[in-house]
């Protein structure tokens, strides 16, 4: 056993080895925190390891660090704890010394774990007993050799099964990603990736990459594709494009139309050659893989929620899927038996459930991947959930995660970091608005520009908070289902939208939200300049999102709404209706062409739409300084379209990049707002390199199922 200076040096050497490992290579803050905690402990200063000291010194926050408002220490300690566990499960499996960060404590523990060799007894040999003893010794040696070979074989098997993680660059002329859906999927045999990428014209395409040959080629005829999924035999890829569910042979050829579909929020191809899909209509449907009309599966949803991300449990006549709630914290993992016709919830506050053989359920909760034992016969979980990976890119709106498994145990995923909230001008200059990074969406500036309402998602709970941009004080406006906000033109109140219509609350947050309208999911988008009419988009099970307006009494101290009036309903999806500064025009986004574009119609509607964007666009915002309409591309860059109105006709004069800054990827949700001075309150990617993944890279982990088995078994092992 090492003692004194030897043990101290061994600990420091072990910390250096961990910091130089592949797992910690890009984890800047984890390396810094590990070094600080170890150094303080071995130098006899463990009593100083409190949250304030760690944040101000170890993580460089300085003397102004306040752990009551800044949770970086707790967050980074959790990340370090998880990384240490993963390190010792893989790269550090045979290390003789372990460094452990206990839960609820910031003082690391150090343990030796090498096995001491056992002494060998030497038996004196006499001439009279030589022959018998010789055979005994020979037999013992042979037994030891057999035991050694057996142990060596087990060791080699363990080495072969040890998870290994590496980055893969996917060659494409565009950028990996689609607006909705899992960007990269892996075949059941673990040899091929199929990924969606978007070129500069805003059109997505599918490509296939062979992991064993590092080859990439585009699949022809997949323009506008997203939501791709493999057939059970790996010969076909299904996908959605242009309002249709399609399939294409992996070896090439012309895609085949399977059925009409207004949307796709996940699909799975079963061994019976039926595809189970979520078309965004509140149901799960079965579609023959050869093509045909979708048939709804009865009794899938029994207690509310919208189904998403289905997975057919092969050979078990059951479907695993996500039930989306009005708030991310209300999401659930459910399983539907096609034999009994019954649905039951098997996990709460999670999404994107996936069965992992031989018997585990994985799901994502706010970017962290969890696993729990799962009995596939009884369709029940067993034991306690275990966190496996954090920083998984995740779409809380549709419950879709950027990860996929092969049947051989390979995991492919994309990492995501937090967003920063900053002022952004046309020159690219930035200035912080909110001090720390977070999981933000939907920034909304007050009319005077002195307050910012923004939605923060933490622990699966969406909360609208108001930030005073002068005093830097923060107040909570709403939590739960009503987490999309909009300021009234006079700044007196906020309109809140979400899973149960629209409501309003005073800007000083006195009182509780009061209902304006009822009717399911409704998202507020804009007011006319005088505040007399509100535009919003609302979900209809048959036509998806449509555009509505409603009259508001702006003179009342208690806003009241009239009867909502339909503005535009088509078979396409329409969102973000935004009134022009004079109230005579309504800009909005639609996917009627198969690609999301920004359009303008007169208000009241004359029946004619003018397309504004020229290479994809959504989330329109009118400029307060000049005759320009800003919008965001699917590459998350802001464009500006100059316009003119002549003889009652709206015309687009030119389109230009407003800034070359790329915004933080929030999927279909707003990630910027325009202030009265022309600057933009923008969500930008966190600057710390460990929080970001290189463009067009994915992370691949081989033998990930072995890690799932070990981690779940370790957590649920009986004492």
Secondary structure by P-SEA (a helix, b strand, c coil): cccaaaaaaaaaaaaaaaaaccccccaaaaaaaaaaaaaaaaacccccccaaaaaaccccccccccccccaaaaaaaaaaaaaaaaaaacccccccbbbbbcccccbbbbbbbbbbbbbbbbbbbcccaaaaaaaaaaaaaaaaaaaaaaaaaaaaaaaaaccccbbbbbbcccccccccccccccccccccccccccccccccbbbbbbccccbbbbbccccccccccccccccbbbbbcccccccccccccbbbbccccccccbbbbccccbbbbbccccbbbbbcccccbbbbbccccccbbbbccccccccccbbbbbbcccccccbbbbbbbccccbbbbcccccccccccccbbbbbbcccbbbbbbbcccccccccbbbbcccccccccccccccccccccccccbbbbbbbbbbbbccccbbbbcccccccccbbbbcccccbbbbbbbcccbbbbbbbcccccbbbbcccccccbbbbcccccbbbbbccccbbbbcccccccccccccccbbbbcccccccccccbbbbbccccbbbbbbbbcccccbbbbcccccccccccccccccccccccbbbbccccccbbbbbbbccccccbbbbcccccccbbbbbccccbbbbcccccbbbbbbbcccccbbbbccccccccccccccccccccccccccccccccccccccccccccbbbbbcaaaaaaaaaaaaaaccc
